[in-house]
């Protein structure tokens, strides 16, 4: 008897995300200060996941705001309507005072075909 379990998404050591279009994975993240200590999020802080088909696109194909536990939750609608292929993603900290800091940038998201 052999059982194979395969998730419909993965994140590799280079932070490349590969997922089936329309699926609903979640992943946690951390943000660190230049001295290596973990950033403690403050009231009004938002962390935004944004993905573009091309870095030069003026607007993201989709965005997701992280929850208070530092988790990005994909919904089916985030990727269901998108073309298959390669996207570029980033995570940015957006503070209530207007300060914006991208702390993960230029990472790959690959959307793959769904069977059904």
N, C-alpha and C positions, 0 to 999 in steps of 0.2 A: 504494500500500500504506500502510495506516495501522495503527499498533499503539497500543493504549491499555493502559497498566498502571496499575492502581489498587490501592492497599493497602487492606486491610480494616479499617484503623484509622488515626487521625491525632491529633495533639496540636497545637492552635493556639497563637497567641501569648498567649492568656489562660489557657493550660494546660487548656483544655477537651479531654477525651479523648472521641473518638467511635470506637466499635469494634463489630464484629459479635459478638453474643452467642456465647460458646463459643470464640472465637479466642484465640490465644496470643501476643500482642505482648509486647515488652520495651521498657523505656525507662530511660535513665540519668538520674541527678540529681546535684546538688551541694548542699551546705549551707554557708552562710556565717555567720560571726560578725558581731556588730554593727559591727565596724570594717572589714568588707568582705573580710577574709581568709577563705579556705576552711577550713572545719572539718575537722580531721584526726580520723577516727574512731579510737576507742580499743578495746582488747580489752573485750568484754562489751557494747559498744554494739549496739543493734538499731534499724534504721529500718523502720517499719511503715507500709505503705499500707493505709488503711481506707476503705471506701465504705459509705454508708448511703443508703437510699431517701429518708429524710427526716432533716434535722438533729436532730430531736427523738427519733428512734428510740434506745432505750437501748443497743442493740448493733449493730455493723456487719453489713451483709449478707454481707461477706467481708473478710478481711485477707490481706495478702501481706507476708512479711518479705523485705527486700532482701538480695541476696548481698553478699559482701565487696568486689566491684568497684563498688558503688553502683548496682546495676541491679535494677529491679523486673521480675520475670518472671511474666506471667499464665499460669495453666494452664487447660485447657479447663473443669475443674470449678469454677473461681472464678466464672464467669458463666453457665455452661450452664443452670443451674436457675433463674436469676433472671428476673423479669418484664422485658420491654422497657421502655425509657424512661429517665428522668433519675434520676441518683444524685448524691450529694455526696461528694467524696473529700478526703482529707488525707494528708500524710506527717508522721510524728512520729519524733523521736529518743527512744528509751527507753534510759537508761543503767542499768548494773548496780546502781548505788546507789539506784535508784528514781526518779531525776529524769526527767521527761518534758517534752519541748518539741515542740509542733506547729510546724513551720517552713513548711509549705504547708497552707493551710486553705480550706475553702469553695469548692472547684473542682468543675466539672461533669464527670460521666462520663455519656455517652449510649450506651445499649446499643441496637443496631439488629438487625433481623431477619436470620436466616440463611436462605439460599435452600434448602439441602438439609438 
